Amino acid sequence: MYLPKSDIYNSLKQLNYYVSQTQPSEFTELPAIIFSVGNNSINTDLDNNILSQDIEIIVDIWAEDSVTASKVLSQVENIMRINLYNMSFSSDVPNSGNLYHINNRFTKLYS
C-alpha cells in the first residue's frame, strides 16, 4: 500500500512556504499550507490483492491577503498536477480574523 504523506510534504515544501500536516494554534509564518490525507482507500481483486488506491489530499492555504492566498493556490495546483493529482474542489472560506483561507481537494488514482 502506498502512503502519500511524505511525498506530498516534500513536494509542497519545494514552494518554500510553511508546510505542516497539522494546523498550529497560532500562525507564526504566512503563507501557510496545511494538508491531510482525506481518503486513501484501496480497491482489490478477487484474490484480495491491491489493484489501486483512491487518494484524496486536503490542502488548506492560509495567507494575510486574498491575492497571496490565490497565488499560493496556483503554485500548489501546479505542483500537485506535476505529481498527477487533479484539483477536484476549491473554495474560499470566510475570513478568520485577518487571515484568508482557501480549502482545496486533490485526487489521484494510484495503481
C-alpha positions as CSV (number, residue, x, y, z in Angstrom):
1,M,0.0,0.0,0.0
2,Y,1.2,3.4,-1.0
3,L,1.3,6.1,1.8
4,P,1.4,9.5,0.2
5,K,2.2,11.8,3.2
6,S,5.9,12.0,2.8
7,D,5.8,12.6,-1.0
8,I,3.1,15.3,-0.6
9,Y,5.1,17.1,2.2
10,N,8.3,17.1,0.2
11,S,6.5,18.3,-2.9
12,L,4.8,21.2,-1.2
13,K,7.9,22.1,0.7
14,Q,9.6,22.9,-2.6
15,L,7.3,26.0,-2.8
16,N,9.3,27.5,0.2
17,Y,6.2,28.2,2.4
18,Y,5.4,26.9,5.8
19,V,4.0,23.3,5.3
20,S,2.5,21.1,8.0
21,Q,0.1,18.2,8.5
22,T,-1.4,19.9,11.5
23,Q,-2.7,23.4,11.9
24,P,-0.9,25.4,14.6
25,S,-2.9,27.0,17.3
26,E,-1.5,30.3,16.1
27,F,0.2,31.0,12.7
28,T,3.7,32.5,13.1
29,E,4.6,32.1,9.4
30,L,2.4,33.0,6.5
31,P,1.5,32.0,3.9
32,A,1.0,28.5,5.3
33,I,0.0,25.2,3.6
34,I,-1.7,22.7,5.9
35,F,-2.5,19.3,4.4
36,S,-4.0,15.9,5.3
37,V,-5.0,12.7,3.6
38,G,-8.8,12.8,3.3
39,N,-9.0,9.3,1.7
40,N,-6.6,6.5,0.9
41,S,-9.0,3.7,0.2
42,I,-7.9,0.5,-1.7
43,N,-9.5,-1.5,-4.5
44,T,-8.8,-5.2,-4.5
45,D,-9.1,-8.1,-6.9
46,L,-10.8,-11.4,-6.2
47,D,-7.6,-12.7,-4.6
48,N,-7.6,-9.7,-2.2
49,N,-4.5,-8.1,-3.9
50,I,-4.5,-4.3,-4.1
51,L,-5.2,-3.1,-7.6
52,S,-5.4,0.6,-7.0
53,Q,-5.9,3.3,-4.4
54,D,-8.2,6.3,-4.4
55,I,-6.3,9.1,-2.8
56,E,-7.6,12.5,-1.8
57,I,-5.4,15.2,-0.3
58,I,-7.0,18.1,1.5
59,V,-4.9,21.3,1.3
60,D,-5.7,24.4,3.3
61,I,-3.9,27.6,2.3
62,W,-3.7,30.5,4.8
63,A,-2.4,34.0,4.0
64,E,-2.6,37.6,5.1
65,D,-4.5,38.7,1.9
66,S,-6.6,37.2,-0.8
67,V,-4.1,37.9,-3.6
68,T,-1.3,36.0,-1.8
69,A,-3.6,33.1,-1.0
70,S,-4.6,32.8,-4.7
71,K,-1.0,33.0,-5.8
72,V,-0.1,30.1,-3.4
73,L,-3.1,28.1,-4.7
74,S,-1.9,28.4,-8.3
75,Q,1.5,27.2,-7.2
76,V,0.1,24.3,-5.2
77,E,-2.2,23.3,-8.0
78,N,0.8,23.2,-10.4
79,I,3.0,21.1,-8.1
80,M,0.1,18.7,-7.4
81,R,-0.7,18.3,-11.1
82,I,3.0,17.5,-11.7
83,N,2.5,14.7,-9.2
84,L,-0.6,13.5,-11.1
85,Y,-3.2,14.9,-8.7
86,N,-6.3,16.7,-10.1
87,M,-7.9,19.5,-8.2
88,S,-11.5,18.3,-7.5
89,F,-12.6,21.1,-5.2
90,S,-11.6,24.6,-4.2
91,S,-13.4,27.1,-2.1
92,D,-12.8,30.4,-0.3
93,V,-13.6,30.1,3.4
94,P,-14.9,33.1,5.3
95,N,-12.2,35.1,6.9
96,S,-10.9,34.1,10.3
97,G,-9.9,37.5,11.8
98,N,-7.3,38.9,9.4
99,L,-6.5,35.6,7.7
100,Y,-7.6,34.5,4.3
101,H,-8.3,30.8,3.8
102,I,-8.8,28.6,0.7
103,N,-9.8,24.9,1.1
104,N,-8.8,22.6,-1.7
105,R,-9.0,18.9,-2.5
106,F,-6.8,16.9,-4.9
107,T,-7.5,13.4,-6.1
108,K,-5.4,10.7,-7.7
109,L,-6.0,7.1,-8.7
110,Y,-2.8,5.2,-7.7
111,S,-2.1,1.8,-9.2
